[in-house]
Amino acid sequence: MKGIVFNELIQLIESIIGEVQTEHLLEDADLNSGGSYTSVGTYDHKEALSIVQKFSKLTQSNTDQLLISFGRHLGKVFVVKYPDFYKHKNVFFFLQSLDSYIHVSVKKLYPDAELPSFNFEMINDKEMLLTYQSVRPFAPLAQGLILETISYFGQKESLTILNSGKNENGHFALFKITQGCEVQDE
């Protein structure tokens, strides 16, 4: 994972528990990197999982809920850092561009980036199925990013998780996005 993701995770945790407690959390996590990340560096995703698990234990919070919250936070950061990615007329067009445009652009900037894949299927003009696939177990993070993208576009879509788990290709989640509904944070 790229260091920008780790740095944002640490900043989010600091905003909740403060700098001193965050330093203790990073020390307790026993990270190979020592908890220091450059934004363009690449680091083992297991370090992010370790940080989230330590934070979950410290705050007595659900790990998946923390990853969803982090995904929402990261979505807000991406809008500011990469505004050109969000120049679509609605969330469906944005989500359809994930693999064909956004991830292609990310790979040009960071050739060593290991990105998840997203496949979509339009059921009709108001419903989309979106499949997340990754070697890393970050479907809740993807869920948070999608929820924040829905919020960014200001439309009334609902996000439902139809299925998630692990298969021969790693971790997956099948999301259904429906236009014209109240936004649901599941």
C-alpha positions as CSV (number, residue, x, y, z in Angstrom):
1,M,0.0,0.0,0.0
2,K,1.1,3.5,-0.7
3,G,2.4,5.7,2.2
4,I,-0.3,8.3,1.5
5,V,-2.9,5.8,2.8
6,F,-0.9,5.1,6.0
7,N,-0.3,8.8,6.6
8,E,-4.0,9.5,6.3
9,L,-4.8,6.6,8.6
10,I,-2.4,8.0,11.2
11,Q,-3.8,11.5,10.8
12,L,-7.3,10.3,11.3
13,I,-6.3,8.3,14.4
14,E,-4.5,11.4,15.8
15,S,-7.6,13.5,15.3
16,I,-9.5,11.1,17.5
17,I,-7.1,10.1,20.3
18,G,-4.3,12.6,20.0
19,E,-0.7,12.6,19.0
20,V,0.8,11.0,22.1
21,Q,-1.7,8.1,22.3
22,T,-1.2,7.5,18.5
23,E,2.6,7.3,19.0
24,H,2.0,4.7,21.8
25,L,-0.4,2.8,19.5
26,L,2.2,2.7,16.7
27,E,4.9,1.5,19.1
28,D,2.5,-1.3,20.3
29,A,1.7,-2.3,16.8
30,D,5.4,-3.5,16.3
31,L,5.6,-2.3,12.7
32,N,8.5,-3.1,10.4
33,S,8.5,0.5,9.2
34,G,8.5,1.8,12.7
35,G,5.3,3.7,11.9
36,S,7.0,6.2,9.6
37,Y,5.8,6.4,6.0
38,T,6.7,8.5,3.0
39,S,3.6,9.3,0.9
40,V,5.1,7.7,-2.3
41,G,6.6,4.7,-0.5
42,T,5.1,1.3,-0.6
43,Y,4.5,-0.7,2.5
44,D,3.0,-4.0,3.6
45,H,-0.8,-3.8,4.0
46,K,-0.5,-5.9,7.1
47,E,0.9,-2.9,8.9
48,A,-2.3,-0.9,8.2
49,L,-4.3,-3.9,9.5
50,S,-2.2,-4.0,12.6
51,I,-2.7,-0.3,13.2
52,V,-6.5,-0.6,12.7
53,Q,-6.7,-3.6,15.0
54,K,-4.7,-1.8,17.7
55,F,-7.0,1.2,17.3
56,S,-10.1,-1.0,17.4
57,K,-8.9,-2.6,20.6
58,L,-8.0,0.7,22.2
59,T,-11.4,2.3,21.3
60,Q,-13.4,-0.9,21.7
61,S,-14.7,-0.3,18.2
62,N,-15.6,-2.7,15.4
63,T,-12.7,-3.1,12.9
64,D,-15.0,-3.1,9.8
65,Q,-16.7,0.1,11.0
66,L,-13.3,1.7,11.6
67,L,-12.3,0.8,8.0
68,I,-15.6,2.2,6.7
69,S,-14.9,5.5,8.6
70,F,-11.4,5.6,7.3
71,G,-12.7,5.0,3.7
72,R,-15.0,8.0,4.1
73,H,-12.1,10.1,5.4
74,L,-9.9,9.0,2.5
75,G,-12.6,9.8,0.1
76,K,-12.7,13.4,1.3
77,V,-8.9,13.6,1.0
78,F,-8.9,12.2,-2.6
79,V,-11.5,14.8,-3.7
80,V,-9.1,17.5,-2.6
81,K,-5.9,15.9,-3.8
82,Y,-7.3,14.6,-7.1
83,P,-10.2,16.8,-8.2
84,D,-9.9,15.8,-11.9
85,F,-11.0,12.2,-11.0
86,Y,-14.3,13.6,-9.8
87,K,-15.3,15.5,-12.9
88,H,-18.2,13.1,-13.7
89,K,-21.9,13.9,-13.9
90,N,-22.9,11.3,-11.3
91,V,-21.6,8.5,-9.1
92,F,-22.3,5.8,-11.7
93,F,-20.0,7.4,-14.2
94,F,-17.4,7.9,-11.5
95,L,-17.5,4.2,-10.4
96,Q,-17.4,3.1,-14.0
97,S,-14.1,5.0,-14.4
98,L,-12.3,3.4,-11.5
99,D,-10.4,0.7,-13.4
100,S,-10.4,2.3,-16.9
101,Y,-9.3,5.8,-15.9
102,I,-8.5,6.4,-12.2
103,H,-6.4,3.3,-11.6
104,V,-4.6,3.7,-15.0
105,S,-3.7,7.2,-13.9
106,V,-2.6,6.0,-10.4
107,K,-0.4,3.3,-12.1
108,K,1.3,6.0,-14.2
109,L,2.2,7.9,-11.1
110,Y,3.0,4.9,-8.9
111,P,3.9,1.9,-11.1
112,D,4.4,-0.4,-8.1
113,A,0.9,0.4,-6.7
114,E,-1.1,-2.8,-6.0
115,L,-4.7,-1.7,-6.7
116,P,-7.9,-3.5,-6.2
117,S,-10.1,-4.1,-9.3
118,F,-13.7,-3.0,-9.7
119,N,-16.1,-4.5,-12.2
120,F,-19.5,-3.0,-12.8
121,E,-22.7,-4.1,-14.3
122,M,-25.6,-1.8,-15.0
123,I,-28.9,-3.6,-14.1
124,N,-30.9,-0.8,-15.5
125,D,-30.5,3.0,-15.6
126,K,-31.0,3.3,-11.8
127,E,-29.1,0.3,-10.5
128,M,-25.5,-0.8,-10.7
129,L,-23.7,-3.9,-9.4
130,L,-20.1,-3.2,-8.4
131,T,-17.6,-5.9,-7.6
132,Y,-14.5,-5.2,-5.5
133,Q,-11.7,-7.7,-5.8
134,S,-8.3,-7.5,-4.0
135,V,-5.6,-9.6,-2.5
136,R,-6.1,-7.4,0.6
137,P,-9.1,-7.6,3.0
138,F,-10.2,-4.0,2.6
139,A,-13.8,-4.3,1.3
140,P,-15.0,-2.2,4.2
141,L,-12.5,0.5,3.2
142,A,-13.9,0.4,-0.3
143,Q,-17.4,0.6,1.1
144,G,-16.4,3.8,2.9
145,L,-14.9,5.3,-0.2
146,I,-18.0,4.5,-2.2
147,L,-20.3,6.0,0.5
148,E,-18.2,9.2,0.5
149,T,-18.3,9.3,-3.3
150,I,-22.1,9.1,-3.1
151,S,-22.1,11.9,-0.6
152,Y,-19.7,14.0,-2.8
153,F,-22.0,13.8,-5.8
154,G,-25.0,14.8,-3.6
155,Q,-27.3,12.3,-5.1
156,K,-29.7,10.0,-3.3
157,E,-28.3,6.6,-3.8
158,S,-28.4,3.6,-1.6
159,L,-25.5,1.2,-1.1
160,T,-26.2,-2.4,-0.2
161,I,-23.6,-5.1,0.3
162,L,-25.0,-8.2,-1.4
163,N,-22.1,-10.5,-0.7
164,S,-18.6,-10.4,0.6
165,G,-15.8,-12.8,1.6
166,K,-12.8,-14.6,0.2
167,N,-12.4,-16.5,-3.1
168,E,-9.6,-17.9,-5.2
169,N,-8.6,-14.4,-6.2
170,G,-8.5,-13.0,-2.7
171,H,-11.1,-10.8,-1.0
172,F,-14.3,-9.6,-2.7
173,A,-17.5,-7.6,-2.1
174,L,-20.5,-7.2,-4.3
175,F,-22.2,-3.9,-3.8
176,K,-25.5,-2.7,-5.3
177,I,-25.9,1.0,-5.8
178,T,-29.5,2.3,-6.5
179,Q,-30.3,5.8,-7.6
180,G,-33.2,7.7,-6.2
181,C,-33.1,6.3,-2.7
182,E,-32.1,7.7,0.6
183,V,-28.4,7.2,1.4
184,Q,-27.9,4.3,3.7
185,D,-24.8,3.8,5.8
186,E,-24.7,0.1,6.2
